[in-house]
Amino acid sequence: MAAALQVPSASAAEIPPDGVITWGASADRTGEAVADRGYRMVVHTSVAGRDLRIRVSNAFGDRPVTFDSVYAGLRKESAELVRGSNRRLTFAGADSVTVPAGATVYSDPLPGKLPAGTDLVVSIHSPDAAGPATGHWMALQTSYLTQGDHTAEESGARWTASTGSWFYLDAVSVRAAPGSGAVVALGDSITDGWHSTTDLNRRWPDYLARRLQKSPSTVRGVADEGISGNRVLTDGPGQSALNRLDRDVLSLPGVRTVFLFEGINDIKSHAGATAQDLIDGYRQIADRVHTAGKCLVVSTVGPFKGWSEWDPAAEAVRQEMNGYIRGSGEFDAVTDFDRVLRSPYDPERMLRFFDDGDHIHPNDKGMRAMADAVDLDSLDCDGN
């Protein structure tokens, strides 16, 4: 067995590899880590390519964590893998890697093709994990747990416990066709897919990925960097969009365009955020995205009348924000999700056909309508 790779620092692990992101999920704290636990995580790819690499994250850990066995394969059903598909991933040639607190690290490329729209299964074991665990709480995808190291097994027999979260894995990239790029959706619970159907990949970024695969666009990769409850300006459920922009978005490989759809949680929480505060936050994001040489597409904030925190004052802030988004000319493109989702009879309220019942989160039909409203050409701009 090769010696374990010791990652020297967080900054050393932040350099993205060549390639294009095919799957991503924003990192957050996901409870307390458990030693000698295995995680078999199911993720759904967007762009096809070769030589997949994964990124493992200890962004919210308070001590180093060692991953001594990491495998990637294709799912057959549940926790069972396609025979012959499960292969070990290495890190700078080593079978294991120790990641410092606050750091991320990419694996070496794994030779072979990875199709678009595929359930990839990444199995990770840590012998010593302790303290805060890093992951993504609301995956809306069933993954699997075991005690002990069973990562090399293609059978699902030992993976008897299930979980609705992803742990330690926050990105998968591939070497895609020349000229290919990716879009990253930066958002809150609507982007995270809350109330879309679990295990069917019906978040609006999933529908967008399927559209892109059938289009002539060179933007084919899609990363969903939504966090339920997330805000633009202040930390809460997850770090704010401003505070996580570099790690969750700009550090990902092959990103050509950032799609920003946030603000509803700043507005409805009545935390004192004014429309001007949000405008200033949007402008900071735009400056950083453009400085990084990437495009920024922004969506209007959707309707939420009927949600318990709605009132006329919050609605006034939403309307002012949407007027700014539509008319400022400060972004490379605008998508009007408010216009897609709102009722023609009461434009402060979501159309009943798209409403999952809580008056703020769209159902599967609403998610698809949002994705269908995105101008695919707007995702392939030149960053100027």
FENQUI-V308560 format. One record per backbone hydrogen bond with DSSP energy under -0.5 kcal/mol. NH is the residue of the N-H (numbers start at 1). CO is the residue of the C=O. E is the energy in kcal/mol with one decimal. If there is no record, write none. Layout:
<<NH/CO/E> <NH/CO/E>>
This chain:
<<5/96/-2.7> <7/5/-0.7> <7/98/-1.9> <13/9/-0.9> <13/10/-0.7> <14/10/-0.6> <14/11/-0.9> <16/14/-0.6> <20/174/-3.0> <21/253/-2.1> <22/172/-3.0> <23/172/-1.6> <25/170/-1.7> <26/224/-0.5> <28/135/-2.0> <30/133/-3.0> <33/131/-3.5> <36/126/-1.3> <37/34/-0.8> <37/126/-0.9> <38/146/-3.1> <39/124/-3.0> <40/144/-3.3> <41/39/-0.7> <41/122/-3.0> <43/41/-0.5> <43/120/-2.8> <45/43/-0.5> <45/118/-2.5> <46/22/-0.9> <49/114/-2.1> <50/175/-2.1> <51/112/-1.8> <52/110/-0.9> <53/173/-2.4> <55/171/-2.5> <56/105/-2.6> <57/168/-3.3> <58/103/-3.1> <61/58/-1.4> <65/99/-2.1> <67/97/-3.0> <68/66/-0.6> <68/125/-1.2> <69/125/-1.0> <71/123/-2.6> <72/87/-2.4> <73/121/-2.5> <75/119/-2.2> <76/80/-2.9> <77/80/-1.2> <80/77/-2.7> <81/154/-2.9> <82/74/-3.1> <85/82/-2.2> <87/72/-2.5> <87/85/-0.6> <89/70/-3.3> <91/94/-2.6> <94/91/-2.0> <97/67/-2.1> <98/5/-2.7> <99/65/-2.9> <99/97/-0.6> <100/98/-0.5> <102/58/-2.8> <103/100/-1.9> <105/56/-2.3> <107/54/-2.4> <108/90/-3.4> <110/52/-2.0> <111/109/-0.6> <114/49/-3.3> <117/45/-0.6> <118/115/-0.6> <120/43/-2.6> <120/118/-1.1> <121/73/-3.3> <122/41/-2.5> <122/120/-0.5> <123/71/-2.5> <123/121/-0.5> <124/39/-2.7> <124/122/-0.5> <125/69/-1.8> <126/37/-1.6> <128/66/-0.5> <133/31/-2.8> <135/28/-2.6> <136/166/-2.7> <139/137/-1.3> <139/164/-2.3> <140/164/-0.7> <143/163/-2.7> <144/40/-2.8> <145/161/-2.7> <146/38/-1.7> <148/36/-3.4> <150/148/-0.9> <153/150/-1.2> <159/156/-1.0> <160/158/-1.4> <161/145/-1.5> <163/143/-2.2> <166/136/-2.3> <168/134/-2.9> <169/167/-0.8> <170/55/-2.3> <170/168/-0.5> <171/55/-0.9> <172/23/-2.5> <173/53/-2.8> <174/20/-2.3> <175/50/-3.3> <176/174/-1.0> <180/177/-2.0> <181/218/-2.4> <182/254/-1.7> <183/221/-2.5> <184/257/-2.2> <185/223/-2.7> <186/184/-0.7> <186/259/-2.8> <187/185/-0.6> <187/225/-1.0> <188/261/-0.7> <192/188/-2.4> <193/189/-0.8> <193/190/-0.5> <194/189/-2.4> <196/193/-2.9> <199/140/-2.3> <200/197/-1.4> <206/203/-0.6> <207/203/-2.0> <208/204/-2.3> <209/205/-2.2> <210/206/-2.0> <211/207/-2.0> <212/208/-2.5> <213/209/-1.9> <214/210/-0.9> <214/211/-0.7> <215/212/-1.0> <220/181/-2.2> <220/218/-0.9> <221/181/-2.2> <223/183/-2.0> <224/24/-1.0> <225/185/-2.6> <225/223/-0.8> <227/187/-1.5> <230/227/-2.2> <236/238/-2.3> <238/236/-1.2> <241/231/-2.5> <242/232/-1.5> <244/240/-2.0> <245/241/-0.8> <248/244/-2.7> <249/245/-1.4> <250/245/-2.2> <251/246/-1.9> <252/249/-1.6> <255/252/-0.9> <256/182/-3.1> <257/182/-1.8> <258/295/-2.6> <259/184/-3.2> <260/258/-0.6> <260/297/-2.9> <261/186/-2.5> <261/259/-0.6> <267/263/-2.0> <268/264/-2.9> <269/265/-1.2> <270/267/-1.1> <271/266/-0.7> <278/274/-2.1> <279/275/-2.7> <280/276/-2.5> <281/277/-1.9> <282/278/-2.8> <283/279/-2.4> <284/280/-2.0> <285/281/-2.2> <286/282/-2.7> <287/283/-2.6> <288/284/-2.2> <289/285/-2.8> <290/286/-2.6> <291/287/-2.3> <292/288/-1.5> <293/290/-1.7> <294/289/-2.1> <295/256/-2.5> <297/258/-2.9> <298/333/-2.0> <299/260/-2.4> <300/335/-1.6> <304/348/-0.8> <305/348/-2.1> <306/307/-0.6> <307/304/-2.1> <310/307/-2.0> <315/311/-2.3> <316/312/-2.0> <317/313/-1.6> <318/314/-2.3> <319/315/-2.6> <320/316/-2.1> <321/317/-2.6> <322/318/-2.6> <323/319/-2.1> <324/320/-2.0> <325/321/-2.8> <326/322/-2.6> <327/323/-1.9> <328/324/-2.3> <332/296/-1.8> <333/296/-1.1> <335/298/-2.1> <337/335/-1.1> <340/336/-1.5> <341/337/-2.5> <342/338/-2.2> <343/346/-0.8> <343/349/-2.8> <349/346/-2.6> <351/341/-3.4> <354/351/-1.6> <355/351/-0.9> <355/352/-0.6> <356/361/-2.0> <362/360/-0.5> <363/354/-2.6> <367/363/-2.7> <368/364/-2.3> <369/365/-2.2> <370/366/-2.2> <371/367/-2.1> <372/368/-2.6> <373/369/-1.1> <373/370/-0.7> <374/370/-0.5> <374/371/-1.1> <376/374/-0.8> <378/375/-1.2> <379/375/-0.5> <379/376/-1.2> <380/377/-1.4> <381/378/-0.6>>
